Amino acid sequence: MTLNGIYSLGTKALMNAQVGISVTGENIANADAPGYSRKTVTYATSDSFRFRSLYMGNGADVQEIARHYNYYVEKQYLASNSETSYWGQQASSLSSVEELFNEKKDYGISSALDQFFTSMGALSQDASSDAYRTELTEYATTLSDQLRSLNDSLTAAREAADSELSDQIDTANQLMATLAEYNKSIVGNSTNTDLQDAMDLTVRQLSSLLDVNVIHQENGQYTVLTQSGQTLVDGTHAYKLAFEGPQSSKQLTAGSNYDGQVYFEGTGSNELTIDFVSSGPTDGSAGAATFRVSLDGGKTWLTDENGNELTYTAGDYDNRVSIEGVSVWFGSATDPNAAATTDASVGDEFNVVPKSGLYWYKTTSDKVNISPNANSFASDDGRLGSGSIAGLFQVRDQSITAYKEEMDALAKELIWQVNYQHSQGAGTEHYANVQAGNKVNDASIPLGDTQLTFADRLTAGGISLALYDKTTGDPLGTTAVDFSSIVPPGLSSFDPSQHSLNDVAAAINATFPGQINASVTDGRISLEATDGVQFEFAGDTTGILAATGMNTFFSGNGISDVQVDARVLANTGRINASVVDGTGLVASGDNTNALAMTDLAEKDVTVDSIHSSASQTLSEHLHSLVSKVGTDMDTASRSYTYSSSMAKQLDSMQQEVSGVNLDEEYANLTRYQQSYQAAAQLIQTANEMFDVVLSLKS
């Protein structure tokens, strides 16, 4: 080998050692950098050359700077990371919601409910006590205030979830756009390890938000999809996710020429699939089309308590129907108050999403709802299944909204039970006039078909009024309202499927001519006694009084507006602790109705909500819900702990491959340093040999 060959060997060895030292130094410098993957230098023996009859070595060349990464482990980690974020988001969000239901010894809705019934019991012991009456209104006010406050807090929590969802979806879009840019840069630079690190770190960040599936292309690009198949990043194109408000859509069957649209009011946790099972107009008429409803995209259909499939009549705004807490009706394609001009056909389908949702845009105009749906499996319906975004949807729809709906159902039952019983009694003063607190949407249609919150509680039966001489207070008689003169004839008692609010007013006027004047204004019924006459309600088996808000204790129709009736607050004598007896008198100190209202505390009632239906006391219903909140929080926390442990284990497995071990790097640094010194020594030796050769020539 010539001196030039020795110089070449030394130079290569020197440069190889420099590369090794540089890569090792980079590993050491990035030991704590997130997403950094360990690099090592791979050397390969250079081609030998022939010297005379011998083949001489030509040193070694740097073959590649290898990046250590296990994509099989990473695939498992991404799934586990999404699951961890899913449960972690729920645990984090539910922790603040749980505080709203934190029942302290002397404070909280449960305590307020107990105090309300305890105060009612005290009044039943001394029905003439003004102090007990005042105390009852104070406890009732506390109870109603706390119910409304809880509703406001849950509403705020839902709005906060919506805001965070919007932010996280924006972040997901940014990460998807970043990956598309990386895909653009990686083509022709597939050995750029820093770019590969950045891409994998971005995918990890995206997996915290969404459940992702990554496909590694031969050119180094990543194709990223959701686990249910929606493409998020493909080459240099990033698809769009959008957080959009409540909306509806339609899909008409072949041959249908229906030109209408579905409209809705209210929010809910469920999506409604409406499928027409009979054709006809959608105006609520006798021959109107009918439809069924599914909460799981058409896999199953809502049924009644006997398991029979429920069907609904398609109506306009005045004939809208309530489905899972959402009012639904049909109008023209451009006007919710105008009727469609053509009939709906069997098989016409509409989808109502009464909440903000996540939509994947396949094109600028073609979008797909991928919001998690608790009523079906994500893998079956193309919805998100994990990630913090799915966790937030779960908290918003199946926790916060569910709690809100169940508390609303509880408040409705409290209002109905107390008001119904209260309306059977009488106060310490007689009425000269009274107006209903609740209005109907149409006073000319049967009361059972109106939009009264408690319309479904109305029953066939009778309602009686007792009249009194205003001056002496002497009873003038107790009479049941006679509906015989009202169409249809022959019905002396009230029938909610036949009689309207106008009919009720007309029947009262016919029964008490010249004594009580009943009228309906703006959907509310009013009763006014003539001069010299006063009246009391002497029993109502129909529920008209409680449903319309007359002679009641609470006003409002649910948790958002419940409060003590203004007439009771203004005059505690309007608390109906007594009843009208058989002679028409209201005995002083009579506690009959107060006892009946006190007994409501132990009465088993059915609180129907979208998420539960059970028969137990109001207090037991409340305790069940509080327990459910705690259980949901515990489930989320335990699931987070488990999934987090799995994710950490998988990350540790990845770190065993890609992580930097400083002890190992220090050893490598020493080895490369020694190689560098040896290469330098080789060059030094060659220099000395060259000097000897030069000295011989001289």
RODRENZA-421224 format. One record per residue (C-alpha): residue in three letters; x, y, z. Coordinates in steps of 0.05 Angstrom, whole numbers, plus 32768, in hexadecimal, padded with zeros to 4 digits. Layout:
# RODRENZA-421224
alaXYZ/...
END
This chain:
# RODRENZA-421224
met800080008000/thr801A80447FEE/leu8020807F801E/asn7FE4809E7FF9/gly7FBC8060800B/ile7FCF80678054/tyr7FBC80B08053/ser7F79809C8033/leu7F6C80688068/gly7F7C809980A0/thr7F5280D08082/lys7F1580A2807B/ala7F1E808880C2/leu7F2580CF80DB/met7EE580E580B7/asn7EBE80A780CD/ala7ED180B58115/gln7EBC80FD810D/val7E7780E780F3/gly7E7080B6812D/ile7E8380EC815F/ser7E52811D813F/val7E1880EC8140/thr7E2880D78187/gly7E2B8120819C/glu7DE7812D817C/asn7DCA80F281A3/ile7DE6810E81E4/ala7DCD815481D5/asn7D87813B81C5/ala7D81810881FD/asp7D47812D821C/ala7D28814A81DD/pro7CE0813181D1/gly7CD981078193/tyr7D2480FE8187/ser7D3980B9816F/arg7D7F809E817B/lys7DAD809C813E/thr7DE8806F8131/val7E1C806D80FA/thr7E1F803080CE/tyr7E63802380AC/ala7E727FF78070/thr7EB67FDE8058/ser7ECD8003801A/asp7EDD7FDD7FDB/ser7F247FC07FDC/phe7F577FCE7FA6/arg7F8C7FA27F86/phe7FD47FB17F94/arg80007F857F69/ser7FE77F407F7A/leu7FC77F547FBB/tyr7F827F727FCB/met7F8A7FAA7FFD/gly7F547FC7802A/asn7F3B800D801D/gly7F1E801E8062/ala7ED480298071/asp7E9D8059805C/val7E6180758081/gln7E27804E8065/glu7DEE80708089/ile7DDA809580C8/ala7DA4806580E1/arg7D67807C8109/his7D50804B813E/tyr7D0480468140/asn7CD3800C8148/tyr7C95801B811E/tyr7C717FDC8136/val7C767FF3817E/glu7C64803A8169/lys7C2480228149/gln7C0F8003818B/tyr7C25804081B1/leu7BFB806F8185/ala7BBC80468193/ser7BCC804481DE/asn7BDC808F81DF/ser7B98809F81BF/glu7B75807481F3/thr7B9C8095822B/ser7B8980DB8211/tyr7B4180C4820B/trp7B3B80B08254/gly7B6A80E7826C/gln7B3E811C824C/gln7B0080FE826C/ala7B2080FA82B1/ser7B39814282AC/ser7AF6815E8294/leu7ACB813482C3/ser7AF3814A8300/ser7AD6819082FC/val7A91817682EB/glu7A9381488327/glu7A9D81848354/leu7A59819F833E/phe7A388162835D/asn7A638162839C/glu7A30815A83D3/lys7A4881788414/lys7A26816B8456/asp79FC81AB8458/tyr7A0181C28411/gly79EE81A683CD/ile79AF819583A7/ser79A4815583CE/ser79A6817C840F/ala797981B283F2/leu7947817E83DB/asp7946815D8420/gln793D81A18442/phe790481B38413/phe78DC81758425/thr78EF817C846F/ser78D481C3846E/met789581AA844C/gly788E81788484/ala789581AF84B7/leu785D81D68495/ser783181988497/gln7838819A84E3/asp781E81E184E6/ala77FE81F584A5/ser77EA823A84C0/ser7831824F84D2/asp784A828A84A9/ala7891827B84C0/tyr788E823484A5/arg7871824E8463/thr78A98281845C/glu78DD824D846E/leu78C1821E8439/thr78C682538402/glu790E82618417/tyr792382188413/ala78FD821083D2/thr7921824D83B6/thr7964823083CC/leu795381EE83A9/ser793D820F8368/asp7979823F8369/gln79A982048371/leu798781DE8339/arg798D8219830A/ser79D582258320/leu79E781DD8312/asn79C781E382CD/asp79EE822282BF/ser7A2F820182D5/leu7A2281C482AA/thr7A1281F1826F/ala7A538217827B/ala7A7981D5827E/arg7A5A81BF823C/glu7A6D8201821C/ala7AB481F98237/ala7AB781B48218/asp7AA081D181D6/ser7AD6820681D9/glu7B0C81D481E9/leu7AF381A681B2/ser7AF981E08180/asp7B4081EE8198/gln7B5681A58194/ile7B38819B814F/asp7B5E81D98138/thr7B9D81BB8154/ala7B90817A8130/asn7B88819F80EE/gln7BCA81C380FA/leu7BEE81818109/met7BD0816280CA/ala7BE8819E80A1/thr7C2D819780C0/leu7C31814E80AD/ala7C1D815F8066/glu7C5781908063/tyr7C86815C807F/asn7C6E812B804A/lys7C80815F8016/ser7CC681678032/ile7CD5811E803D/val7CD1810B7FF3/gly7D1A81077FDC/asn7D31810E8024/ser7D1B80CB8041/thr7D5C80C48068/asn7D508107808C/thr7D4C80EB80D3/asp7D3A812E80F2/leu7CFE813480C4/gln7CEA80EC80D5/asp7CED80FD811F/ala7CC2813B8113/met7C8E811280ED/asp7C8980DC8122/leu7C848110815A/thr7C4B81338134/val7C2780F1812B/arg7C2D80E58176/gln7C0F81298184/leu7BD6811B8153/ser7BC980D78174/ser7BBC80FB81B5/leu7B82811E8193/leu7B6880E98163/asp7B6C809E815A/val7B9D80998120/asn7BB7806380F2/val7BF9807280CE/ile7C108052808D/his7C5A805C807B/gln7C6580648031/glu7CA4804E800C/asn7CB680967FFB/gly7CB780A88045/gln7C7380CA8046/tyr7C3E80BA807B/thr7BF580AD806B/val7BCC80BA80A9/leu7B8480A280B4/thr7B54809C80EE/gln7B4A80568108/ser7B05805680E7/gly7B23806780A3/gln7B1E80B28096/thr7B5E80CB8075/leu7B7E8105809A/val7BBF810D8074/asp7BCF80F0802F/gly7C1081068010/thr7C148151800F/his7BC88159801A/ala7BAB81638060/tyr7B6081588066/lys7B3481858091/leu7B10817980D2/ala7ADA81AA80E6/phe7AB481B68127/glu7A6F81CB8111/gly7A2E81DC8135/pro79EC81B68137/gln79D281A380F3/ser79A7817380CB/ser79AB81508088/lys797E8126805C/gln798480EB802D/leu794680DF8003/thr7935809B7FE9/ala7937808F7F9E/gly78FA80AD7F7D/ser78E880DB7FB7/asn78D881247FA5/tyr78D0813E7FEB/asp78E581867FED/gly78E481918038/gln79188191806F/val791B817D80B8/tyr792481B380ED/phe793081AD8137/glu793781D38179/gly795E81C281B7/thr799F819D81C3/gly79AA815581D4/ser79E0812081DC/asn79C480F281A7/glu79C280F5815B/leu797E80E6813C/thr797580BD80FD/ile792E80C880E3/asp7913809480B2/phe78CE809D8093/val78A4805E8097/ser7866807A8075/ser785E80AF8040/gly783580EF8042/pro783981398052/thr78638151808D/asp7831818280AA/gly7816815A80E5/ser77D3814D80C4/ala77AC810D80CB/gly77CC80F0808D/ala78128108809C/ala784F80DC8091/thr786C80B680CB/phe78B380A680DD/arg78DE807E810E/val791D80948131/ser79618074813E/leu7999808B816C/asp79CE805E814E/gly79CC806F8105/gly7993803F80F3/lys79AB80008115/thr797280008147/trp7933802A814F/leu7912804A818B/thr78DC802081AC/asp78A7802B81E1/glu78A680098225/asn78887FCA8206/gly78BF7FC581D2/asn78947FDD8198/glu78B5800A8165/leu78A280538170/thr7888807C8136/tyr787E80C78134/thr785180F28109/ala7877812480DD/gly785E816980EC/asp786B81B380E2/tyr788381E28119/asp784081E3813C/asn783F8197813A/arg7888818A814C/val7899814D8174/ser78CC814581AD/ile78FE810D81A2/glu7934810081D6/gly792D814881EF/val7930816881AA/ser78F381878187/val78EF8171813E/trp78C3818A8105/phe78C3819180BA/gly78C081CE808D/ser78D381E48048/ala791B81E08031/thr7925822A803F/asp78F1823C8074/pro78E6821680B5/asn78A1823680BC/ala788982258076/ala786E81E08065/ala788E81B48030/thr786681B27FF0/thr787281677FE1/asp786881288009/ala789F8101802B/ser78AB80BA8012/val78B880798037/gly790380728041/asp791280BC8042/glu794680C68078/phe795C810280A0/asn7994810A80D2/val7990813B810C/val79CF814C8133/pro79B7817A816C/lys79FD818A8183/ser7A4081A28169/gly7A67816B8147/leu7AA781588124/tyr7AA5815280D9/trp7ADA813780A9/tyr7ADB81598066/lys7AE88127802F/thr7AE381617FFE/thr7AD381AA8008/ser7A8981998004/asp7A8581508018/lys7A8881468063/val7A7E810C8092/asn7A6A810F80DB/ile7AA080EA8103/ser7A8B81018149/pro7A8C80C8817B/asn7A4780A88182/ala7A3C808581C4/asn7A03805C81A6/ser7A2F80368175/phe7A77801F816E/ala7AA9804D814D/ser7AC580148122/asp7A7F80078107/asp7A67804D80F7/gly7AA7807180E3/arg7AAB809B8122/leu7AE580AE814E/gly7AF4807C8185/ser7B2C809981AE/gly7B5980D581B7/ser7B4B811381E1/ile7B19812E81AE/ala7AEF80EF81B4/gly7AF880F38200/leu7ADD813A8200/phe7AA1812681D6/gln7A9480ED8207/val7A96811C8243/arg7A6B81508220/asp7A3581228205/gln7A3480E68233/ser7A4781088274/ile7A3981538278/thr79FD81528249/ala79E481118267/tyr79E9812C82AE/lys79C6816C8297/glu798E81448276/glu7985811782B3/met7984815282E3/asp7952817482B6/ala7926813682B8/leu792D81368304/ala791A817F8308/lys78DE817482DB/glu78C6813B8306/leu78CF81658345/ile78A7819E8325/trp78708170830E/gln78688148834E/val78688185837B/asn783C81AF834D/tyr780A81778340/gln7800816C838A/his780281B6839B/ser77CC81C38366/gln779D8194838B/gly779C81C283C8/ala778A820783DF/gly77AD82408401/thr7798826E8438/glu777A82A08408/his774A829583CE/tyr775782A98386/ala773882E68365/asn775F82D78325/val779782AB830D/gln77BE82A282CD/ala77E4826482B6/gly782F826982B6/asn7839823B827A/lys782182498234/val780C821A81FD/asn7823822281B5/asp77DC821A819A/ala779F822381C7/ser777182038193/ile779181BD8191/pro7789818681C5/leu77B281968203/gly77D3815281FE/asp77F0816681BA/thr780B81AA81CF/gln785381BB81DF/leu784681C0822A/thr788081A0824E/phe785081758276/ala781D8168823F/asp782C811E8242/arg7818811E828C/leu77D18135827E/thr779B8100828A/ala775180FA8280/gly772B811082BE/gly770B814A82E2/ile771C818D82FF/ser76F281B08334/leu76EC81F7834D/ala76CE8210838E/leu76AD82558391/tyr76A9828483CC/asp768582C483DF/lys76BB82F983DD/thr769D83208417/thr768C82E98448/gly76BA82B1842F/asp767F82818430/pro7684824783FE/leu7655824D83C3/gly7660820683AB/thr769481D8838C/thr768881C38344/ala76AD81988312/val76BC81B982CF/asp768B819C829C/phe76A581918255/ser76628177823A/ser765681B68212/ile769A81B181F0/val76A5818D81AE/pro76A8815281AD/pro7666814D81D3/gly7658811A8208/leu769A8121822C/ser768B813F8270/ser76D381368287/phe77148150826B/asp773881278236/pro777E813F8223/ser7779811E81DE/gln7738814581CF/his7736818681F6/ser776081C481E8/leu777181FC8217/asn773A822581F5/asp770A81EC8207/val772081EE8250/ala771182398253/ala76CE822F8230/ala76BB81F6825F/ile76CB8221829D/asn76A2825A8281/ala7668822B8273/thr766C820B82B8/phe7672824D82DF/pro764B828182B6/gly764D82C582D4/gln767C82AF830B/ile76BF829E82EA/asn76D982B982A9/ala770D828D8288/ser773582A6824B/val777382928224/thr77A582C88210/asp77E782BA81EE/gly77E1827081FE/arg77D4827A8249/ile7792826E826C/ser777982A0829F/leu773F829B82D1/glu771F82D882F0/ala76E682D88321/thr76AD8309831A/asp76A0833E834F/gly768D83208391/val76A982DB8382/gln76EA82B78391/phe76FF82718380/glu772D82378391/phe774281F9836A/ala772381BE838C/gly77478184836C/asp776381748327/thr776E812D830E/thr777E814482C7/gly77C0816882D6/ile77A981A782B1/leu77BC81D482EB/ala780281B782F4/ala780F81B582A9/thr77F881FC829B/gly7816821982DB/met77D9822D8304/asn77D38224834F/thr781A8209834F/phe7856820F837E/phe788F8210834B/ser789282358309/gly78BD821F82CE/asn78C281E082A5/gly790581C382B7/ile794981CF82D7/ser7958820D82AF/asp791D823682C7/val790282158306/gln78F28245833E/val78BE82518373/asp787E826D8355/ala787D82B9835A/arg783782B78377/val784F828A83B0/leu788C82B683BD/ala786082F483BF/asn782D82D483ED/thr783E82968415/gly77F3828E8421/arg77F2827183DA/ile7817823383F4/asn77E081FF83EE/ala77E781DA8430/ser779C81CE8434/val776581B28407/val771E81C583F8/asp76F481968423/gly76B181768411/thr768B81B38428/gly76B481E283FE/leu76DA81FE8439/val772582058442/ala772F81F7848B/ser7760822384B0/gly779F81FC84C1/asp778C81C28494/asn77CC819D8482/thr77B081688452/asn77D4817F8414/ala78148191843A/leu781781498452/ala780C8130840C/met7845815B83F1/thr78738145842A/asp786580FD8416/leu7882810C83D2/ala78C7810583F1/glu78BB80BA83F9/lys789480B083B9/asp78B380858383/val78B080A98340/thr78CC809A82FC/val78FE80CD82E3/asp790180C28298/ser793E80DB8274/ile796480C78236/his799780A28260/ser796F80818297/ser792A807082AF/ala791E805682F5/ser78E98059832B/gln79028073836D/thr78FC80B18399/leu791480F48381/ser794C80F283B4/glu796180AD839D/his796280C48355/leu799080FD8368/his79BE80CF8390/ser79C1809F8355/leu79D780D68327/val7A0C80F08357/ser7A2580A8835D/lys7A2680A28311/val7A5180E1830C/gly7A8280C4833E/thr7A838081831A/asp7A9080A282D7/met7ACA80C982F5/asp7AE6808A8315/thr7AE0806382D4/ala7B04809982AD/ser7B3B809E82E1/arg7B46805382E5/ser7B45804B829A/tyr7B7680848293/thr7BA5806482C5/tyr7BA3802282A1/ser7BAA803D825A/ser7BE0806E8271/ser7C088034828E/met7C02800E824C/ala7C18804C8224/lys7C5480578252/gln7C68800E824A/leu7C65801381FE/asp7C8A805581FF/ser7CC08034822A/met7CC57FFD81F6/gln7CCE803281C0/gln7D02805681EA/glu7D2A801781F1/val7D33801B81A6/ser7D3280658197/gly7D45808581DA/val7D8A809F81EA/asn7DB28079821E/leu7DE780A98237/asp7E1480738252/glu7E148051820F/glu7E20809381EB/tyr7E5B80A38219/ala7E7980608209/asn7E6E806C81BE/leu7E8D80B181C5/thr7ECB809381E6/arg7ED0805E81AF/tyr7ECA80918177/gln7EFC80BE819A/gln7F2D8085819D/ser7F2080768153/tyr7F2D80BE8143/gln7F6E80BE816A/ala7F83807D8148/ala7F73809A8103/ala7F9B80D88115/gln7FD580AC812B/leu7FD1808780E8/ile7FD780C880C3/gln801080DD80F0/thr8034809C80E1/ala802A80A78097/asn804880EC809E/glu808580D080C1/met808D809B808B/phe808880D18056/asp80BD80FA807B/val80EC80BD807B/val80E180B38030/leu80F180FC8023/ser813180F8804D/leu814980BC8025/lys814380E37FE4/ser816B811B7FFF/
END
